[in-house]
């Protein structure tokens, strides 16, 4: 994004990953940036965003008049979209930069390994529904368990009490459905 060529060998060594893999991802990133740079002028990388209810670090942000572009690079093998992460960045950016309700926000997830991009478009005003959802969910912390895809990788998953209660409730409802004749053949 800045035009500087990174020290790929240093990055690979620092994170204990294969240099060829880092070089491949960098190559894919350059290719994606060739397509994205025209729509994201005056970009900044690794921008810390702090809003009223959300915060995060946007990989790339561009503010160009009434259009804000937020880009999130994904280098993993899976392809699970993260619209709430993107909307969190957008919400924080709207607060941090005091964006007007009519400002358009383009959020782009770039899947380097797949060579694909996933785009969401919204306005600051439309983000109010996302904010309501976040506030409602936040108010239910400790009361309602909502497993996410990140739970699959959590080292505490086997001992997580809310997760166990969630699984038990699901199993109970399945067994109850079978006992009520829902699982019987006629």
N, C-alpha and C positions, 0 to 999 in steps of 0.2 A: 504494500500500500504506500509506503514511504519512498519506494524506489531503491532502497538500499538492498544489497544482496546479503542475506544472512549467512552466518557461519554454520553451514549444515552439519559439518563434522562435530563442531562444538555442541550443537543442539542434540545430536544423536548421542554423544558421549554423556552430556549432562543428564539426559532422561533415560539412559541405558536402553536405547532402541537402535534398531538397525539403520545404518546410514543410507542404504538403498531405499528403505521405506520412507525416510525423511525426504530424500531427494525426489522420490516419486510424488509425495504429497505436495512438495514445493512446486514441482512442475505443474501439477493439476491446479494448484492455487494460482500460479501465474496465468494459466489458460483461463480460469474463471475470472480473474481480475481484468483481463483484457476485455471481457464482455461487460463487466460491472463498472469499471472506472468511468465510462461516459455518463452513467446515470448516478454516480456518486462523486461529484466534484468536491474539492476541498475536504477530502476525507481525513479523518483522524483515526488512529488505531489504538486499541486497548483503552477505551474511554470509560472511566469510572462514572457510573450514573447513580445518583441518590435522589429518590423522590419521596413523596409523603408516605407511601405505603409499599413501594417496591424499590429495589436497588439491584445493581449488577454491573458487570463490565462488558460493554459492547465490544466485539472484536473490531468492528468498523462502524463509524457513524459519519454521515454527511448531512449538513444542514445547508440547503440551497433555496433561499426564499421561503415559499410556503410548502416545500417538500423536504421531508426528513427521510433519509435512507439508513436503515440499520441492517448490518450484515453480520451473520453468525457463521463461522467456519466450523464444519463438522468433519473430523478426520477418522472417525471410527468405522467399523465394518457394518454395524447395524444401520437401519434407516427408519428410525422412529422420529417422527416430526415433533417439534417442541413449540407449538404455537403459544402456549402460556409463557414460556421463557421469553419469546420474542415480544409478546404483549407486555411483559413485565419491564423489559428494556424500554419499550415505547412509552409506557406510563411514567417511568422514572425520567426519561428524556423530556417528556411534556412538562413535568414538574420542574426539573432542573433548569430548563431553558425558557420557562414561562411561555410555552407555545399557545397560540390562540386556538380556539375550538375548530376553526376551519382548516387548520394545517393538516396536510396529507402526510401519512407515514407509510412508507414501504418497508416491510420487514422481509429479509431474504435469508434463508438457511441454505448454505452451500455445502453439498455433500461431495467432498473431494474425491473419494474413492469411486463413487458412482458417476461422477460428472454431471450431477443433477442439481437443480436449484428449486426450492420450494418458496413461493412468495405469498405473503399476506399483505393486503392493503386496507388501510383504515384511516380514520381522522382522529384527532384528539377528542372530539365530541363523542365519537362512537366507542372510544375506550372506556367510557363511563360504565357500560355494561360489564366489562371485564373487571373494573374496580369494584363494582357491587358484588360480583362473584368472589373476588379475593377477600373482601371484608366479611362476607357471609361464611366462607370457608374458615377464615381466621377465627371467627367467633365460635366455631365448632371444634377447635383444636382441643384434644383431650377427651372429646365426647364422641366423635365420629372418626373411624379409621378409614382412610382412603388410600389403599395401596396404589403405588405408581410403578412404572417400569423400573425405576431405580431400586425399588425394594428387592428385585430379583438379584441384585448384586450386593446387597447389604450383608456384611459379615455377621450381623446380629439377627438375621432373619429367623434362624432356628429358635432363638430364645425371646423373640419379640412378643410380649403379651398381647398387645392390640392385634397383631397379625394372627396369633393363635385363636383369639376370640372371633375374629373375622372368618377364619377357616372353619371353626366349629359351628358358627351360625349358618354358614353356607351348607355344610354337610347336614346339619339338622334340617334345614329347609328341603334339601334333596331327599332325605330319608322320609320326612313327613309327607312329601309329595308322593313318594312311592307307596307309602302306607295308605294313602287316601285313594289309591287306585290309579294314580297318574302314570305309574310305570308298569302296570299289568297289561298283558295281552288279552284281548277279548276272545 
